[in-house]
Amino acid sequence: MKKSFCLGLLVMICVFGFQSIAVGADPIKLKAANYLPPTHPMSHLTGWFCDEVKKRTNGQVEITYHAGGTLLNPVKMYDGVTTGITDMGVSHIQYTRGRFPVTEVFDLPLGSPSGWVATQVTTDFYAKFKPKEWDEVHVLYINTCGPLILQTISKPVKTLEDMKGLKIRATGQLSDVVKALGALPIPLQMPDVYESLKRGVIDGIVVDLSTLKFWKFSEVVKYVTSSWQLGTGITFYFVMNKSKWNALTPDIQKIFTEVALEAKEKQAVLWNQMDIEGLDLFKSTGGQVLSLSDAEAAKWVKMPSASRPGRRATAVASRMKPSSTAWPGFDPPAAAGTIPRRPMPVSTFRCTRIFRPRASATAE
């Protein structure tokens, strides 16, 4: 009887002892960095990711989020992740030209019609080919913005000839595209662009429409040329330090993967939504949108071979199609120059565009 009592007591001590250890175990503490302003929707999305991981792991993982470039600027983000300054980081590949030579194909004029489509294609491309250039990190997700559009502060650009001599902010492969159009590419970090536009240091920028609102460019830009026919984009990444990823247990890795997939889905839709909001704001403040005629657009598309991807890369990218048909896209607009509003499933690379050109170069 005494032996049974002692054995039972020992079992209870072991059970409650292990529970105490589990409850008292320190959470895994990680850091995430993003250079985008804290108020930017993409910054909010990264914050959502951090909070959601903590929630789904029941507090086993706590991620301290550093937004607005407070920990790392966009140029140093990737190295900051690999060296452990931050455990996770958000930036884009144009800031480190040559580091991602395969993925850089999506920053070239491939005719991408929207950020939603571009993100699906880029994601499918990475999943299928797993470029070795990403081997030193764990990729949570990548995404590509909508077509980059010319924005200028004082000179309306209606023809290719109007581009000559303009100082246009561009980084990475986009510098070649801008140069091929006759302008002078000026490399600047995004946080420095607003003041450079305001002071006339640069004449304009080629970037997605969302920046008109979320980087406040509508305050300093007077003209937007809807050069969507080029279909150039910017490919963003959210990556994690490889050692920190490998140190996670399989069940926690699974949660990270699930949350990352959902974040990518949200980001794909967000690109289109942000572009719409950016253009709406620009028009409401009196900004002028200049559309290119088909003949004029053809001139923009005909670039020197040096600014285009190789035949093999172009063929691969153009064949890629989003794997899902359940993603919100946008209906074709009812009239030229308008933006569609109602969500619809989209599954092909050539889908509806945010912009539609008018018959001739006119100001809206």
N, C-alpha and C positions, 0 to 999 in steps of 0.2 A: 504493500500500500504506500509505504514511504517512498519506495523507488518510483512508483507510478506518479506520485505527486511531484517528485523532483524532476522526472522526465517531462511532465506536462509544463512545469514552470520553465524549464529550459527551452522548450519549444516556443512558449509565449515570449520569452525574452528575445529569442532569435527573430521571431516574426516581427515584433514591434521594433526591434533594433534595426532590422533591415528597412522597415518602413520609415523610420526616423532618418536613416541615412538617405533614402530616396527623396523624402520631403525636403531635407536640408541640403541637398546637392545644389551646388552653385549652377546657375544657368549659363549656357554658352553665350558669351558676349562678343558681338561682331560690330563692325563699323561699315556704313554705306555712305558713298559720296556722290554728289550730283552737282554739276556746275550751273545748271539752270536756276533761274530765280526761284525763291521759295513759293512765290505766288503762281508760277507757271503750272499748267495742268499736268505736264510730264513730271514735274517735281512732286506734285501731289500724288501721282501714280506710284512713284518710288516710295513715298511715305506710306501709301496704302500697302505696298508689298511688305515693307518692314513690319507694320502693325499686324498684317494678316498672318505672317509667319509666326509671330509671337502668339497670336490667338490660337492657331491650329496646333502648335506644339505645346499648348497649355503652359506657356511661360518658360519652356525649356531653352528657348532661343530668344535673346534680346538683342535687337539691332539698333545701335545709335546712328541716327540719320543726320548727315551734314549736307545741307542744301546750299545753293547759291555760291558754290566755289569756295566755301569757307575752309575746306580741308585740302582740296586739290583743284587746280584749274583744268580746263578741258584738254590742254596739250599734255599735261603730266598725268592725266588720269590713268591711262593704261599701265604705265610704269609704276604708278602708285599702287595699283592692284597687285602687280607681280612681285613688288618688293615688300608688300605688307604694310604700307602706309595706311591703306584702307583695305578692307576685306572684300568689298564690292564697290563697283564704280560704274557710272553712266557717262558716256561721251560719244563721239562719232569718229569714224575712221579718216575723215578728211584732215584731221589735225595731225595725223601721223602718216603722211603720204609714204608709200612704199612698204609699209609694215604689213599691210593686208592686200597684197597684189591681186589675189583672186577675187576677194570680196569687193574690191574697188571697181569691178565691172559695173556694179549697180549705181555708181556715182557718175556714170557716163551717159550720154544721150541715147537711151534705149527706147524712148517713147513711153515710159511708164505713165499711166493716166491718172493715178490717184495714190495717196498714201496707203489706203486700205489694200489696194492691189499690190503695190510695191512691197509692202510688209509681208504679205502672203508668199509672194514669189521669192523674196530674199530668205524667208524662213524655210521654205521648201528646198531651196538651193543649198542652204547650209546643212539641212538634215540629210540630204542625199549625198553630198560630196565631202562634207566634213573637212574643209581646207585645213592643212597642217599649220597654217599661220596662227590658228587659235589654240594650238595644243598646250601652250603654257598657262592657260587659264581655263576655268569652267564657264562656258557660255550659258547664262540664264536665258537670255533671248536677244535677238537682234531685230531691227525694224528699219524701214526706210520711209522717209517723208514723201509728201506729194510733190508734183512737178515744181521745179524751181522757177520762179517768175522774176523778171527784171523790175526793180523798183528804183526810181530816180528822184532826186530832190528838186531839180529845177529844169532839166531839159527833157521834154517829151520825146521818147524814142518810138518813131513810127516805122522806120526802115532800118535795114542793116547798116546803111551809111551813117545813120545817126549815132551808132555805137562807137565810131572811130574816135579814139583819143580819150574816151571817158575812163575815169578811174573807178573801177568796180571791185568791191570786196569779193574775194574768192579764195578758197583754200583747196588743197589737194588736187584731185583730177579736174575739178571744176575750173581751176586756173587755166588749164589748156583750152577748155571750152570757151571761156571768156576771151582769151587771147585770140582764138580762131574767129571770134565774132568781131574782132577789130579793136577791142577795148584793152585797157591796161589792168591786169589783175593785181589787187592789193591784198596780201594776206593779213587778216586781223582776227583776233579772238572775238567771239560773238559779244561778250560783255563790253567790248570797246567800240562796237559798231555804232551804237546810238549817238554818242558824242561826236564820232567822226563824221557821221551824216549831218548832224546839227551844225558843226563848224565848217562844213564844206571840205574837209580833208579828203573825202571820197565823194564821187558823184552819185553813187548808187550801190546796189547790192543785188545779187541773184540769189534768191532764197525762197522758201515756201511762203504761202500767203498767211499762215498763222502768225508770222512775226509782226504783221501789221498791228495786231492786237496785243499779243503776249510778250513782245519785245518793244512795244509802243512805237514802232516805226511809222505808224500812220500820223504821228505828231510831226514828223520831219520829212516825210516823203510826199510828193505831190502827184507823181505819175506811176502807174503800174502798166507794164506792157505784157499782155497775156501771151507770152512766148511758150505756152505749154507744149507745143508740138515737139520741142526738143526732148521733153520727158526726162530731164536730168533729176537726180535726187541726192539725198544725203543719208548714209546708212549709219544708224546709231547702234550702240551695244550696251548691254548690262551684263557685266562679267564678274566672276568671283575668283579670288585667289585659289589656286589649285590645291595647295596644302590644306587650307581651311576647309575646302570642299571635301577632300579625302578624309579629313578628321571627323566628319559628321557620320552618324550612324545611318544605315540604309533607310530606316523609317523616317528620319528627319530629312534626308536627301529627297525622299519621295515627296514630302510636303513642299520643299523648296521648288521642286520641279512642277508640281501641280499649281502652285501659286504663280510661278513664272509664266506658265502657259496661259493662265487667266489674265495676267498682266499684259502679255503680248496681244491677246485678243482685245483687251480694252484699248491698248495703244493703237492698234490698227484702225479701230473706229474713231479714236480720238483725233488722228491726223485729219480725217475728212471734216470732222466737226470743227476743229480749230481753224482750218482753211476757210470754211464758210463764215465763221465768226470774224476772222480777220478781214475778209473782203467786205462783209456787211459794215463793219466799223469804218473802214477806209472810205466807202461810198457815202456813208452818213456824215462824214466830216468834210465832204466836198472833193475828195480825191478823184482823179480821173483815171479810168481804165481804158487803155488803148489796145484795140484788137488788130491782129495782122490778117491781111487778106491771104487767101490760099497761095497766091503767087509769091507774096512776100515771105510767108512762112516757109515756103520751099527753099528760099535763099538761106534762111537761118539753119535749116536742117542740113544743107549741103556744106559740110565742114571739111577742113583738111584732114587727111587720113590720120594724122598724128593725134588728133583729138578724139578719135574713135577707138573702141576696143577691138581686139583682134577678131578674126572671123570665127574662130572656135568659141571664144568667150561670148560673142554676140549670139551665136547659134544656140549655145547652152541656155543663156538667159531668156531668149525669145521662146524656147520650147517649154520652159518651166511654167506650170500652172498651179494655182493654189489647190491644196488637197481637199479643202472643205467648201461646201456650197452653202453653209449655214451662217456666213458672215454678212453683216449689214453693209451694203454698198449704197449706191444712189441711182435712182431712176434717171433716164435720159431727160435733160431739161426740155421744157415745153417750147422755149424760144432761145435763139442764139444769144449768148452772153449771160444767160441766167444760170443759177445753181440749183440743182434738184434738191428736194427736201425729204422725200419719203424713203425710208430704208427698204432694201430689197436684197435677196440673195444674189451673190455674184461669184462666179467660179472660173472665169477666164482671165487671161493676162490682158487682153484688149477689152476693157470695160469702159463704161461711161466716164467722161472727163469732167473735172470741176469746171473748167473753162470751155467755152465754145466760141470760135472766132466769128466776127461779123464778115460781111462780104467785102468790106474795105476797111482801111485803117481809119477808125473814127474814135472819138472820145466819148465815153459813156458818162 
